[in-house]
Amino acid sequence: MKKELMTMTVAGLLLTSCNGAKTTTAEADKLNYTVEQFADLQLLRYQVPGFEDLSLKQKELVYYLAQAALEGRDILFDQNGKYNLAIRRMLEAVYTQYQGDKTTPDYKNMEIYLKRVWFSNGIHHHYGADKFVPAFSPEYLRELVLNVDPSELPLTEGQTASQLCDELFPVIFDPKIMPKRVNQADGEDLVLTSASNYYDGVTQAEAEAFYNKKKNPKDQTPPSYGLNSRLVKENGEIKEKVWKIGGLYSPAIEKIVFWLKKAEGVAENDAQKAVISKLIAYYETGDLKTFDEYAILWLEDLNSRIDFVNGFTETYGDPLGMKASWESLVNFKDMEATKRTELISQNAQWFEDHSPMDKQYKKEKVKGVSAKVITAAILAGDLYPATAIGINLPNANWIRNEHGSKSVTIGNITDAYAKAAHGNGFNEEFVYSEAELKLLDKYGDLTGNLHTDLHECLGHGSGKLLPGVDPDALKAYGSTIEEARADLFGLYYVADPKLVELGLTPDKEAYKAEYYTFLMNGLMTQLVRVEPGNNVEEAHMRNRQLIARWVFEKGAADKVVELKQKEGKTYVVVNDYEKLRQLFGELLAEIQRIKSTGDFESARALVENYAVKVDPTLHAEILERYKKLNLAPYKGFVNPQYELVTDANGTVTDVKVTYTEGYVEQMLRYSKEYSSLPTINN
């Protein structure tokens, strides 16, 4: 799955207060989308329109898959850092047991810190990967911890509350200890300097050598080595600890499988049942060949209305881009909106044939490209609370080449973003003139969705590796290059007359809205997500800056794109949209060459030269202007709540969905009901 996140023009949302009124699905049109805001985060709600129209069997299937999704929560916390579960449980004990003054600044700051830990599934920022800086003292937290009933604390055998503080406080408060969850700084040992819990006792060189030794250049169907394991060194020997039943994370995986078996019993058809069965087999064995078999069955199941992702999927959290974080998404097809994505996928070969890439890097025959618009029913793991708006799977190159891929756009999530953002003043602050404002107002939502569709459905599914090229050849730069490739494919084609011919865009001017939005975001407004003095770290942000800075530089002589001053403020101005499209095409051709040939040095040069560094003067200006809007640059979601309705005999008669649960209420409930892992997992 590759994640296409909302750009800042859409994601800057209006701050309002949740009215607390109980909302049922029948009252969904009255839903207040905003829940609360703190730090740099805002929590929203999303509707699940069409759930009532599902059959009872389909509703029951959604319920069981949702339970399986929620059971994996602790896995991600532990993957993001070995002390995360202990810290979360200690803070939750303080939060629920403390009887003192809860109005003091120290207590309020401790509460915000806990909310951030919940949001990021650990103590590092979910997007920027830097460790949070507590706004309260170690002495204050120690006082709170020592006043909690020890039975409520995550103590190891024989450990006292004071010793727990001694163990965890350096991790929380010392800025030199585990400062980054994922370090991508060129020239450093990315494994040793990353706090993510995918490696223990090994260096980057040792990890790369371990997996390179496993690879067979002649294997045309290689498994995704390292995807579902922690690599450790014990007694001088390097080995994998596999995440499976009977292995690492077994208590959580056993519960996931329990609910998957329930779902298997109400599957819509034999194909879907086979998908669930194969996923269970993978969890039971940890075998990566079984995972590939599951992935193929999953992408070939196109007839089921209900769909899901469940497992170790994305590798953004691993500094080497090999090991996958746990995530889940349960959804069902939006039948009407899917007509748009189906039209795109039906023309996949035309888009491949007419792309500006060199012929040798194109697919002669595009296979199995499917696309749909979905309604998310539950978000979990690395898709919760912050989530993607677009998905493309599977990630294995050989499966994509031989069997195709499945792409989705999450319609109700983009709808929630749009509704919550209405009238927030973001565009008025950062868009250059009334002409651009009218352009975005008229076409912005349409072309934004189309770019996501093209990015996921065609971008990630386009092109090919040359024979013998290692899929991991680009190493730490692989994620950024892949996201840039997909974004550029979408940017190039959103302006193509073919979209007007297909009826996907109303006229030849519409694409300009997406071009302006993308350039404004990549050159300026995404910087609100970067702390002063820091570089750009996250792969999607690097991708957007790489593209924007590259076309800005290459088009400078012709003033294709400019940064202009007006009334003391900086704005993006696009002077030549046609030339801009040509530049997007040139960069797409080069990035596809890098991907297809595994040209590590060229990937490194592009990323380091264009994607990483930040202009401190422009950065300071953008932060100051954004601050005045009182918006939060990052958004996440509170899930709906599902309840089985049964008769006197225990037979399921309905599944109800409600939207009443608050953020704190949901997080504490999840920690109580879906927390099966021990505090330390070795």
Rosetta blueprint (number, residue, H / E / L):
1 M L
2 K L
3 K L
4 E L
5 L L
6 M L
7 T L
8 M H
9 T H
10 V H
11 A H
12 G L
13 L L
14 L L
15 L L
16 T L
17 S L
18 C L
19 N L
20 G L
21 A L
22 K L
23 T L
24 T E
25 T H
26 A H
27 E H
28 A H
29 D H
30 K H
31 L L
32 N L
33 Y L
34 T E
35 V E
36 E E
37 Q E
38 F E
39 A L
40 D L
41 L E
42 Q E
43 L E
44 L E
45 R E
46 Y L
47 Q L
48 V L
49 P L
50 G L
51 F H
52 E H
53 D H
54 L L
55 S L
56 L H
57 K H
58 Q H
59 K H
60 E H
61 L H
62 V H
63 Y H
64 Y H
65 L H
66 A H
67 Q H
68 A H
69 A H
70 L H
71 E L
72 G L
73 R H
74 D H
75 I H
76 L H
77 F H
78 D H
79 Q H
80 N H
81 G L
82 K L
83 Y L
84 N H
85 L H
86 A H
87 I H
88 R H
89 R H
90 M H
91 L H
92 E H
93 A H
94 V H
95 Y H
96 T H
97 Q H
98 Y L
99 Q L
100 G L
101 D L
102 K L
103 T L
104 T L
105 P H
106 D H
107 Y H
108 K H
109 N H
110 M H
111 E H
112 I H
113 Y H
114 L H
115 K H
116 R H
117 V H
118 W H
119 F H
120 S H
121 N L
122 G L
123 I L
124 H E
125 H L
126 H L
127 Y L
128 G L
129 A L
130 D E
131 K E
132 F L
133 V L
134 P L
135 A L
136 F L
137 S L
138 P H
139 E H
140 Y H
141 L H
142 R H
143 E H
144 L H
145 V H
146 L H
147 N L
148 V L
149 D L
150 P H
151 S H
152 E H
153 L L
154 P L
155 L L
156 T L
157 E L
158 G L
159 Q L
160 T L
161 A H
162 S H
163 Q H
164 L H
165 C H
166 D H
167 E H
168 L H
169 F H
170 P H
171 V H
172 I H
173 F H
174 D L
175 P L
176 K L
177 I L
178 M L
179 P L
180 K E
181 R L
182 V L
183 N L
184 Q L
185 A L
186 D L
187 G L
188 E L
189 D L
190 L L
191 V L
192 L L
193 T L
194 S L
195 A L
196 S L
197 N L
198 Y L
199 Y E
200 D E
201 G L
202 V L
203 T L
204 Q H
205 A H
206 E H
207 A H
208 E H
209 A H
210 F H
211 Y H
212 N H
213 K H
214 K H
215 K L
216 N L
217 P L
218 K L
219 D L
220 Q L
221 T L
222 P L
223 P L
224 S L
225 Y L
226 G L
227 L L
228 N L
229 S E
230 R E
231 L E
232 V E
233 K E
234 E E
235 N L
236 G L
237 E E
238 I E
239 K E
240 E E
241 K E
242 V E
243 W E
244 K L
245 I L
246 G L
247 G L
248 L E
249 Y L
250 S H
251 P H
252 A H
253 I H
254 E H
255 K H
256 I H
257 V H
258 F H
259 W H
260 L H
261 K H
262 K H
263 A H
264 E H
265 G L
266 V L
267 A L
268 E L
269 N L
270 D H
271 A H
272 Q H
273 K H
274 A H
275 V H
276 I H
277 S H
278 K H
279 L H
280 I H
281 A H
282 Y H
283 Y H
284 E H
285 T H
286 G L
287 D L
288 L H
289 K H
290 T H
291 F H
292 D H
293 E H
294 Y H
295 A H
296 I H
297 L H
298 W H
299 L H
300 E H
301 D L
302 L L
303 N L
304 S L
305 R L
306 I E
307 D E
308 F E
309 V E
310 N E
311 G E
312 F E
313 T E
314 E E
315 T L
316 Y L
317 G L
318 D L
319 P L
320 L L
321 G L
322 M L
323 K L
324 A L
325 S E
326 W E
327 E E
328 S E
329 L E
330 V E
331 N E
332 F E
333 K E
334 D L
335 M L
336 E L
337 A L
338 T H
339 K H
340 R H
341 T H
342 E H
343 L H
344 I H
345 S H
346 Q H
347 N L
348 A H
349 Q H
350 W H
351 F H
352 E H
353 D H
354 H L
355 S L
356 P L
357 M L
358 D L
359 K H
360 Q H
361 Y H
362 K L
363 K L
364 E L
365 K L
366 V L
367 K L
368 G L
369 V E
370 S E
371 A E
372 K E
373 V E
374 I E
375 T E
376 A E
377 A E
378 I E
379 L E
380 A E
381 G E
382 D L
383 L L
384 Y L
385 P L
386 A L
387 T L
388 A L
389 I L
390 G E
391 I E
392 N E
393 L E
394 P L
395 N L
396 A L
397 N H
398 W H
399 I H
400 R H
401 N H
402 E H
403 H H
404 G L
405 S E
406 K E
407 S E
408 V E
409 T E
410 I E
411 G H
412 N H
413 I H
414 T H
415 D H
416 A H
417 Y H
418 A H
419 K H
420 A H
421 A H
422 H L
423 G L
424 N L
425 G L
426 F H
427 N H
428 E H
429 E H
430 F H
431 V L
432 Y L
433 S L
434 E H
435 A H
436 E H
437 L H
438 K H
439 L H
440 L H
441 D H
442 K H
443 Y H
444 G H
445 D H
446 L H
447 T H
448 G H
449 N H
450 L H
451 H H
452 T H
453 D H
454 L H
455 H H
456 E H
457 C H
458 L H
459 G H
460 H L
461 G L
462 S L
463 G L
464 K L
465 L L
466 L L
467 P L
468 G L
469 V L
470 D L
471 P L
472 D L
473 A L
474 L L
475 K H
476 A H
477 Y H
478 G H
479 S H
480 T H
481 I H
482 E H
483 E H
484 A H
485 R H
486 A H
487 D H
488 L H
489 F H
490 G H
491 L H
492 Y H
493 Y H
494 V H
495 A L
496 D L
497 P H
498 K H
499 L H
500 V H
501 E H
502 L L
503 G L
504 L L
505 T L
506 P L
507 D L
508 K L
509 E L
510 A L
511 Y H
512 K H
513 A H
514 E H
515 Y H
516 Y H
517 T H
518 F H
519 L H
520 M H
521 N H
522 G H
523 L H
524 M L
525 T H
526 Q H
527 L H
528 V H
529 R H
530 V L
531 E L
532 P L
533 G L
534 N L
535 N L
536 V L
537 E L
538 E L
539 A H
540 H H
541 M H
542 R H
543 N H
544 R H
545 Q H
546 L H
547 I H
548 A H
549 R H
550 W H
551 V H
552 F H
553 E H
554 K H
555 G L
556 A L
557 A L
558 D L
559 K L
560 V L
561 V E
562 E E
563 L E
564 K E
565 Q E
566 K E
567 E L
568 G L
569 K E
570 T E
571 Y E
572 V E
573 V E
574 V E
575 N L
576 D L
577 Y H
578 E H
579 K H
580 L H
581 R H
582 Q H
583 L H
584 F H
585 G H
586 E H
587 L H
588 L H
589 A H
590 E H
591 I H
592 Q H
593 R H
594 I H
595 K H
596 S H
597 T H
598 G L
599 D L
600 F H
601 E H
602 S H
603 A H
604 R H
605 A H
606 L H
607 V H
608 E H
609 N H
610 Y H
611 A H
612 V L
613 K L
614 V L
615 D L
616 P H
617 T H
618 L H
619 H H
620 A H
621 E H
622 I H
623 L H
624 E H
625 R H
626 Y H
627 K H
628 K L
629 L L
630 N L
631 L L
632 A L
633 P L
634 Y E
635 K E
636 G E
637 F E
638 V E
639 N L
640 P L
641 Q E
642 Y E
643 E E
644 L E
645 V E
646 T E
647 D L
648 A L
649 N L
650 G L
651 T L
652 V E
653 T E
654 D E
655 V E
656 K E
657 V E
658 T E
659 Y L
660 T L
661 E L
662 G L
663 Y H
664 V H
665 E H
666 Q H
667 M H
668 L H
669 R H
670 Y H
671 S H
672 K H
673 E H
674 Y L
675 S L
676 S L
677 L L
678 P L
679 T L
680 I L
681 N L
682 N L
